Amino acid sequence: MYTTFARLVTPLLLTMVFAAVANATEHAGAGPAAAVVAFNAAIRDGDADGIAARLADGGVQFTIKSAHKGVEPDKLTTDLVPYWQMIAPVISASTAMYERDVEVLDVREMGNIATVWVRVDTKRQLKGKEAVSTASANHVYLVIDTPDGWKIAGAADNRDADDIGVGDMGG
C-alpha cells in the first residue's frame, strides 16, 4: 500500500517542487533592487526603452527640491513615466561623458511592495566643456510587483542643486 501511495504522490510532489523552483528561477535577480539597478543603468546608457520598462504606469516622481539652482519645482509630484522620458534624453544629449553608479543601501520587501534605498554617484562632462563634475545623492524607490515583474511606482531623492542652468544643457 505504501508503495502505491508513494507512486501516486511522488509525481505530484515533484511537479509542485519543480513549479516552485521554476517560479523562483524566473524571478531570480529580478527583485525590487534589481529593477532599481536596471533602471539606473538604463538612465546611464540613455536607453529609453529600458527606462520605461522599469516604471509603473501611474507612478509618481517626487521633486522635493530643484536639481538646478535658480529653477524651483512648480509642484511636488510629477507623473513618473513622462518625467523620465523628458529627463533621460536631456542627459544623453547634453553630456560628452556620463557615469552613474548605484549602491543598494537597503531593501524592505513585504509581499508585492518594496522600498529600495540607494546611493547614486554620478560623474559627467557636459558637451563642449572641459570640467568634469561629480555628485552623490540618496534615492528611495517605491517598487511594486506586477505581472510583468518589479516596477518603480514612486521615486524621490535628496540630490543637491547643481550649477547647470537650463540653457547650459543644450551643448
N, C-alpha and C positions, 0 to 999 in steps of 0.2 A: 504494500500500500504506500509506504514512504517513497519508494522509487517512482511510482506512478504520479504521486503528488509532486515530487521533485521535477519530473519530466514535464509536467504541466506548468508549474510555477516558474521554473528556471528561465524559459524563454521570455515570459512576461517581465521578470525582474531584470534580465539583460536588456530588454527593449527600453525599460524605464531608465536604466543606468546610462545606456548609450544616448538616449534623448537628453538627459541632463548634461552629459559631457558635451554633446553637440551644441547645446544652448550656451554652456559656459565658454566653449571654444569660439562660438560665433561672436560673443561679446568680450572675449579676452583682449585686453589692450584697447578696448573701445568704451571704457568707462567715462565718467564725467571729466576726470583730469585729462584723459587722452583727447577728448573733444576740445577742451580749452587749449591744450598744447597745439593741436592741429589747426585750430582757428588762428592762433598767433603766428604759426608757421605760414599759413596762407596769407596773412597780412604782410609778413616779411617778404614773401615771394611774389606779392602782387597778384595772387590767384583769386580772382573774383568768384569763380565757381566754388572753390574750396572754402572761402569765407561764407558764402551763402549756405553751403551745405551744413555748416555747423550752427546756424542761427535758427531759432524757432520763430515761425510767423507770429506776429503779435507781440514779440519780445520788446523789452524796454532798455534803452541806454540812459543811465542817469548821468547828467552833466552837472556835477556838484560845483565845479568851478571851470573857468575857461582854460583851454590848453594854450592859448596865446594871449600875451599881455595886450591890454587895450581893447580886447574883444570880450564882452560879457555875454554869457549864455542868456537867451531870451526866455528859456523855460528849463525846468528841472529834468523833464523827461522827453525823450525823442523815440520814435519807432526805431528799433534796433537794426532791422534789415536795411532800410533806406539810408540810415546813418552810415553804416559801414560801406554801403555801395557808393556813397559820396566820398568818404574819408580815404579808403584804400587806394583808389586811382590817383588821388592828390599826392599821397605818399610816394607812390610809384613814379609819377610824372615829375615830381619836384626834387627827387634825390638822385645823386650820382652813385651813392652808396648808402645802404640801409641795412642794419643788423638789428635783430630783435630776439633776445634770449629770454627764455621763460624758465623760472624755477618754481615748481609747485611747493607751496608752503604748508597747505592744509586742505584736506578734503573731508567733508562731512556728508555722507550719503545715507539717506533714510528712505528706503523704498524707491519711488520713482522721482525723487527730488534730491538735489545735492547742492552744496556750496563748494566752490573751489577758490581758494586764495592763492594768488601767485605774485611773484616779484618779476617785473618786466624791466630788463635793462636794454636800452636802445643806444645805438651809435649811428649817426647819419652825417652825410655830407650833402649839402644842397648843390644842385647843378650850378656850375659857374662859380662856385665858391671854393676856397682852399680850406677853410676851417671845418673841423670835424667836431661835432657836439655829441655829448652823451647825456643820458637821463635815466633815472630809475624811478619806478613807482610801484605801489602795491595795487593790485586789481582784485576785485571779488566778482565772481560769476555765479549766478543762479542757473543751474543746469537741470533740465528735466529729461526723463527717459521717455522717448516717443517710440512709435512703431518703427521709425527709421533710425533709431539709436539715440544717444545722448545729444541734446541740443541746448545751446545757450539761450535762456529766456530773459536774462537780465544781466547787466554789467555796470560797474562803477569803478572809479579809480581815484587815487589821491595824487595824480600827476601834477607837478609844478608847472606853472605857465612858462612858456619859452619866449625868447626874444624875436621869434619869427613873426613878422607882420603878414597879414593875409596876402598883400600884394607881393611879398617876397617869395611866395611859393610857386610862382609861375615859371621859374627857370630862367 
